[in-house]
């Protein structure tokens, strides 16, 4: 069992190398009941960091762990504790209907723990919270926003200890964006750890307990939006531009 004072997820000395890019070395912790925002310019390494934490990307050095266990090899019991909402809406089984996809996810998670029926009930609660009445037709035929909502429900229905979301607002209308933010706040208040990668600086500043700013594969600043901001700065966008510019 995870000690009460230990983080839900941790990255320590992580390095991922590509021919023309290197992420890290960097370290980051995500405590229970905290929302950590990951922001940075295009190509800064946000998605690579998320994929490495999920065990989807090989790390050249360092450790990525969830609940104290390395994610290398993607242990099944560990993944039961993780929810993931990818940026790409094509990362799903497009031939299934939303209900069928949620059922597939519920059955996969229930092999480790939990009840399929309870997870399906929770899926319906989350979809209602997003004002999403799921059509009975394949995901491939749905609009971008509907596919994104389908993914959000699939990532949350099993009550994960860690919820990882990569640009979850993309494709959502303003009402759905507001409702998603409310869902994230509710999850955090119930003790879930959230890691949110986003280009929406307003959302990051409003929601995140801690913001990590990435540039060129390095975390150049970490802290609450208030801690990172100077008194004369009128918005977190100004703070972000200053910090990124200082590390040019």
Secondary structure, 3 states (H helix, E strand, C coil): CCCCCCCCEEEEEEEEEECCEEEEEEEEEECCCCEEEEEECCCCCHHHHHHHHCCCCCCCEEEEEECCEECCCCCHHHHCCEEEECCCCCCCCCCCEHHHHHHHHHHHHHCCCCCHHHHHHHHHHHHHHCCCCCCCCEHHHCCHHHHHHHHHHHHHCCCCCEEEEECCCCCCCHHHHHHHHHHHHHHHHCCCEEEEECCCHHHHHHHCCEEEEEECCEEEEEECHHHHCCCCCCCHHHHHHHHHHHCC
